[in-house]
């Protein structure tokens, strides 16, 4: 009878220790996976939060480039008007020549 009780006790201890080890290992795996999931979710959230800032910076850059192109356009038109000016050729100014309008860009500034 004592042998049977000891065998049952050994079997229960063995069963408990095996399941406890398996449960412990599984819990560690779950915790690691959860931490990794949370880390990735936070990373994606930070990247998504940065998108509007990147968009605003890109719009600012494009607007600055557009302004620079418009200024260059105005300088070139002014240079052409100066070269075509009758005063530069020693003549008298004609009003028709001053009616040349600046070339307006077909692109409007980018809204942020």
C-alpha positions in Angstrom: 0.0 0.0 0.0 2.8 2.5 0.8 4.5 1.7 -2.5 1.3 2.5 -4.3 0.9 5.8 -2.4 4.5 6.7 -3.1 4.1 5.8 -6.8 1.0 8.1 -7.0 2.9 10.8 -5.1 5.9 10.5 -7.5 3.5 10.6 -10.5 1.8 13.7 -9.2 5.1 15.4 -8.5 6.4 14.5 -11.9 3.2 15.7 -13.5 3.2 19.0 -11.6 6.8 19.8 -12.3 6.5 19.0 -16.0 3.4 21.1 -16.3 4.8 23.9 -14.2 8.0 24.0 -16.4 5.9 24.0 -19.5 3.6 26.7 -18.1 6.6 28.8 -17.1 8.1 28.5 -20.5 4.9 29.3 -22.2 4.3 32.4 -20.0 7.8 33.6 -20.8 7.2 33.2 -24.5 3.9 35.1 -24.2 5.6 37.9 -22.3 8.4 38.2 -24.8 5.9 38.2 -27.7 3.7 40.8 -25.9 6.7 43.0 -25.3 7.8 42.7 -28.9 4.2 43.5 -30.1 4.0 46.5 -27.8 7.4 47.7 -29.0 6.4 47.4 -32.7 3.0 49.0 -32.1 4.7 52.0 -30.3 7.2 52.3 -33.1 4.4 52.3 -35.8 2.5 54.9 -33.7 5.5 57.2 -33.5 6.1 56.8 -37.3 2.5 57.6 -38.0 2.6 60.6 -35.7 5.7 61.9 -37.6 3.9 61.8 -41.0 2.1 65.1 -40.6 5.3 66.8 -39.6 7.1 65.3 -42.6 4.3 66.5 -44.8 4.5 70.0 -43.5 8.2 70.1 -43.9 7.9 68.9 -47.5 5.2 71.5 -48.3 7.5 74.2 -46.8 10.4 73.0 -48.9 8.2 73.0 -52.1 6.8 76.4 -51.3 10.3 77.8 -50.8 11.5 76.2 -54.1 8.5 77.7 -55.9 9.2 81.2 -54.4 12.8 80.9 -55.5 11.8 80.0 -59.0 9.3 82.9 -59.1 12.0 85.4 -58.0 14.4 84.0 -60.6 11.6 84.4 -63.2 11.1 88.1 -62.2 14.8 88.8 -62.3 15.1 87.3 -65.8 12.1 89.2 -67.1 13.5 92.4 -65.6 16.8 91.7 -67.3 15.1 91.2 -70.7 13.1 94.4 -70.2 16.3 96.3 -69.4 18.1 94.8 -72.5 15.1 95.6 -74.7 14.7 99.1 -73.3 15.1 101.9 -75.8 17.1 103.8 -73.3 19.7 101.1 -73.3 20.0 101.5 -77.1 20.1 105.3 -76.8 16.5 105.8 -78.1 13.5 107.2 -76.4 11.2 105.0 -74.2 8.0 103.6 -75.8 5.1 102.9 -73.6 4.2 99.6 -75.4 7.5 98.0 -74.3 6.7 98.6 -70.6 3.4 96.8 -71.0 5.2 93.4 -70.9 3.8 91.5 -68.0 5.6 89.1 -65.7 5.1 85.5 -66.6 2.9 84.1 -63.9 3.7 80.5 -62.9 1.1 77.9 -63.6 1.8 76.3 -60.2 0.3 77.7 -57.0 1.9 77.3 -53.6 1.4 73.9 -51.9 -1.0 74.0 -48.9 0.4 72.2 -45.8 
